[in-house]
Amino acid sequence: MKTWVAIVFSLIAALLVAGAVYEYPYLVAQSREKEWPTEWNADLYNLNHRQIVEKLGPPSEDVSAKEYQSWLKRENWGMLQLKIEFKDCCDEASTPSGIYKIVRVKNRYEPLQFAKLAPPDGIRPIRTVSVAGQHARAKVILHPRRVKDESGSLERLEILVNDEALFVPRSVYLDLTNIRDATLRSERKGYVLTLSGGDGAESYFSQIYFEATGVKHKKLFSSLVPDEPTEEIRYWPRLLKDE
């Protein structure tokens, strides 16, 4: 009888030890999750790829074919993973389309935690649109303001042709709010950026025409009367000459 009792207790002890060994990595991971690097946060939505690499260093994993890269912090129990998805991965101007916080335990396939980070309140992700023309490639980067009223206005508008930045007057974008969509197309002599926004009777779209030499003109339309522009501004480049 005593032998059977000893065997039962031995089996129970073995199961407890096995359970502890199995659960230990999870317990450690949960306790170490607070060690998540402070720079791995949602503010990265407001940086382009070049700025992210300058801030975090080169990625630990480059899976550009699937349009994402990862930064890893390895521990003896597993690792912390920052996964960033990029649109047009991964040239210098690429911007994040999704940022994920992942906690992985060693020898376990399923992650302990997998969560998508949302942009902070009042901050919208930078958006990038690009198109290839007959002789050059154009890219436009929209930098939203950090505001909590959800106005959707722009802090800055970058226009690049063959990676050369153009001068963009503030009047091109300063009055455009609640921007919902951005498209870019090439034409025979240049490019047209169309920004759409507003709501209801205040909905609008704006067409911004530019070439490799600079912004040429801007047209603003009401979506209710789309045939005629309500406003049109033309731009002429000026060269400063030494006297």
C-alpha positions as CSV (number, residue, x, y, z in Angstrom):
1,M,0.0,0.0,0.0
2,K,2.8,2.4,0.9
3,T,4.5,1.6,-2.4
4,W,1.4,2.7,-4.3
5,V,1.0,5.9,-2.3
6,A,4.7,6.7,-3.0
7,I,4.1,6.1,-6.7
8,V,1.0,8.3,-6.8
9,F,2.8,11.1,-5.0
10,S,5.8,10.7,-7.3
11,L,3.5,11.0,-10.3
12,I,1.8,14.1,-8.9
13,A,5.2,15.7,-8.2
14,A,6.4,14.9,-11.7
15,L,3.3,16.5,-13.2
16,L,3.7,19.6,-11.1
17,V,7.3,19.9,-12.1
18,A,6.4,19.4,-15.8
19,G,3.7,22.0,-15.5
20,A,6.0,24.4,-13.9
21,V,8.6,23.9,-16.6
22,Y,6.0,24.4,-19.3
23,E,4.5,27.5,-17.7
24,Y,7.7,29.1,-16.5
25,P,8.5,30.8,-19.9
26,Y,5.0,32.3,-19.9
27,L,5.3,33.6,-16.4
28,V,8.7,35.1,-17.1
29,A,7.5,36.6,-20.4
30,Q,4.5,38.2,-18.6
31,S,6.7,39.7,-15.9
32,R,9.3,40.9,-18.5
33,E,6.8,42.4,-20.8
34,K,7.2,45.7,-19.0
35,E,10.7,45.8,-20.4
36,W,9.3,46.7,-23.8
37,P,11.7,49.4,-25.2
38,T,10.2,52.9,-24.8
39,E,11.2,53.9,-28.3
40,W,9.0,51.1,-29.7
41,N,5.8,53.1,-29.7
42,A,3.0,54.4,-31.8
43,D,4.8,57.7,-32.5
44,L,6.7,55.8,-35.2
45,Y,3.6,56.2,-37.3
46,N,4.8,59.8,-37.9
47,L,8.2,58.8,-39.2
48,N,9.3,57.5,-42.6
49,H,11.6,54.5,-43.0
50,R,14.8,56.4,-43.0
51,Q,13.9,58.2,-39.8
52,I,12.8,54.9,-38.2
53,V,16.2,53.3,-39.0
54,E,18.0,56.3,-37.7
55,K,16.0,56.0,-34.4
56,L,16.0,52.2,-33.9
57,G,18.9,51.0,-36.0
58,P,18.8,48.5,-38.9
59,P,16.0,46.0,-38.7
60,S,16.7,42.5,-37.3
61,E,14.5,40.9,-39.9
62,D,13.9,42.2,-43.4
63,V,10.9,40.7,-45.1
64,S,10.4,43.3,-47.8
65,A,8.7,40.8,-50.1
66,K,5.8,40.8,-47.6
67,E,6.1,44.5,-46.9
68,Y,7.3,44.4,-43.3
69,Q,10.4,44.5,-41.2
70,S,11.0,43.6,-37.6
71,W,13.2,44.8,-34.7
72,L,13.9,42.1,-32.1
73,K,15.0,42.1,-28.4
74,R,16.1,38.5,-27.5
75,E,15.9,37.2,-24.0
76,N,16.7,33.8,-22.5
77,W,12.9,33.0,-22.2
78,G,12.0,34.2,-25.8
79,M,11.9,37.7,-27.4
80,L,10.1,40.9,-27.9
81,Q,9.3,41.8,-31.5
82,L,8.4,45.1,-33.1
83,K,6.8,44.4,-36.5
84,I,6.3,47.4,-38.8
85,E,4.4,47.1,-42.1
86,F,5.3,49.6,-44.8
87,K,3.6,50.7,-47.9
88,D,6.0,50.5,-50.8
89,C,8.4,48.7,-48.6
90,C,11.1,49.7,-48.1
91,D,12.6,52.8,-49.6
92,E,13.6,55.8,-47.4
93,A,10.2,57.6,-47.8
94,S,8.1,54.5,-47.0
95,T,5.8,55.1,-44.1
96,P,4.2,52.6,-41.6
97,S,0.8,51.2,-42.4
98,G,0.7,49.0,-39.3
99,I,2.8,48.6,-36.1
100,Y,2.6,45.5,-34.0
101,K,3.7,44.5,-30.5
102,I,4.6,40.8,-30.3
103,V,5.8,38.8,-27.3
104,R,7.2,35.3,-28.2
105,V,8.1,32.5,-25.8
106,K,11.0,30.2,-26.7
107,N,9.9,26.9,-28.3
108,R,6.3,28.0,-28.7
109,Y,4.9,28.7,-32.2
110,E,2.0,30.9,-31.1
111,P,3.0,34.3,-29.7
112,L,2.0,35.1,-26.1
113,Q,0.9,38.5,-27.2
114,F,0.1,40.0,-30.7
115,A,-1.4,43.5,-30.7
116,K,-1.6,46.3,-33.3
117,L,-0.6,49.7,-31.9
118,A,-3.1,52.4,-32.7
119,P,-1.9,56.0,-33.6
120,P,-2.0,58.2,-30.5
121,D,-5.1,60.5,-30.1
122,G,-5.1,63.2,-32.6
123,I,-2.4,61.8,-34.7
124,R,-3.0,60.2,-38.0
125,P,-0.5,58.1,-39.9
126,I,1.6,59.7,-42.6
127,R,0.4,58.7,-46.0
128,T,2.4,58.2,-49.1
129,V,1.3,58.0,-52.8
130,S,3.6,57.5,-55.8
131,V,3.4,57.1,-59.5
132,A,5.9,56.5,-62.4
133,G,5.7,58.9,-65.3
134,Q,7.3,58.8,-68.7
135,H,10.7,60.1,-67.6
136,A,10.6,60.3,-63.8
137,R,8.9,58.9,-60.7
138,A,7.0,61.2,-58.4
139,K,6.1,60.7,-54.7
140,V,3.9,62.7,-52.4
141,I,4.1,62.4,-48.6
142,L,1.3,63.9,-46.4
143,H,2.2,64.8,-42.9
144,P,-0.9,65.4,-40.7
145,R,-1.1,67.9,-37.9
146,R,-0.9,66.6,-34.3
147,V,-4.4,67.9,-33.3
148,K,-7.2,66.3,-31.3
149,D,-10.1,68.0,-33.1
150,E,-9.7,65.5,-35.9
151,S,-9.6,68.3,-38.5
152,G,-7.3,66.2,-40.7
153,S,-5.3,69.2,-41.9
154,L,-1.7,68.9,-43.0
155,E,1.4,70.0,-41.1
156,R,3.5,69.6,-44.2
157,L,3.2,68.3,-47.8
158,E,6.3,66.8,-49.4
159,I,6.6,66.4,-53.2
160,L,9.6,64.5,-54.7
161,V,10.4,63.9,-58.3
162,N,13.2,61.3,-58.8
163,D,13.9,61.7,-55.0
164,E,14.5,65.4,-55.4
165,A,12.3,67.5,-53.1
166,L,10.3,70.4,-54.6
167,F,9.5,73.6,-52.9
168,V,5.8,73.4,-51.9
169,P,4.1,76.8,-50.9
170,R,2.0,76.5,-47.8
171,S,-1.0,77.8,-49.7
172,V,-1.1,74.6,-51.6
173,Y,-2.3,72.6,-48.6
174,L,-3.0,75.0,-45.7
175,D,-6.8,75.3,-46.3
176,L,-7.4,71.6,-46.9
177,T,-9.0,69.8,-43.9
178,N,-10.5,66.4,-43.1
179,I,-8.5,64.8,-46.0
180,R,-9.9,61.4,-46.6
181,D,-8.2,60.3,-49.9
182,A,-5.1,61.0,-51.9
183,T,-4.4,59.9,-55.5
184,L,-1.5,60.7,-57.8
185,R,-1.5,60.3,-61.6
186,S,1.0,61.2,-64.3
187,E,0.3,63.4,-67.3
188,R,2.3,64.2,-70.5
189,K,3.9,67.3,-68.9
190,G,3.9,66.3,-65.2
191,Y,1.7,65.0,-62.4
192,V,-1.6,65.7,-60.7
193,L,-2.2,65.1,-57.0
194,T,-5.9,64.9,-56.0
195,L,-6.8,65.4,-52.4
196,S,-10.4,64.7,-51.3
197,G,-12.0,65.7,-48.0
198,G,-14.8,67.5,-46.2
199,D,-18.2,66.1,-45.5
200,G,-21.7,66.7,-46.9
201,A,-22.2,70.2,-48.3
202,E,-18.5,71.0,-47.4
203,S,-17.0,68.1,-49.3
204,Y,-14.4,69.1,-51.8
205,F,-11.5,67.9,-53.9
206,S,-8.3,69.7,-54.8
207,Q,-6.1,69.1,-57.8
208,I,-2.4,70.1,-57.5
209,Y,-0.4,70.2,-60.7
210,F,3.4,69.9,-60.6
211,E,6.4,69.1,-62.7
212,A,10.1,68.3,-62.0
213,T,10.7,72.1,-61.8
214,G,8.1,72.8,-59.2
215,V,4.4,73.2,-58.3
216,K,2.5,74.9,-61.2
217,H,-1.1,75.5,-60.0
218,K,-3.8,74.3,-57.7
219,K,-7.6,74.0,-58.3
220,L,-10.2,73.6,-55.6
221,F,-13.6,72.2,-56.4
222,S,-16.8,71.7,-54.4
223,S,-18.0,68.1,-54.7
224,L,-21.5,69.4,-55.2
225,V,-20.5,71.4,-58.3
226,P,-17.5,69.5,-59.6
227,D,-17.4,71.0,-63.1
228,E,-16.0,74.4,-62.2
229,P,-13.3,75.2,-59.7
230,T,-14.2,77.5,-56.8
231,E,-10.6,78.6,-56.5
232,E,-7.5,78.5,-58.6
233,I,-4.0,79.5,-57.8
234,R,-1.0,79.6,-60.2
235,Y,2.6,79.5,-59.1
236,W,5.7,80.8,-60.9
237,P,9.2,79.9,-59.8
238,R,11.5,82.8,-59.0
239,L,15.2,82.7,-59.2
240,L,17.2,84.9,-56.9
241,K,20.2,86.4,-58.7
242,D,23.3,87.9,-57.1
243,E,23.6,91.7,-57.7
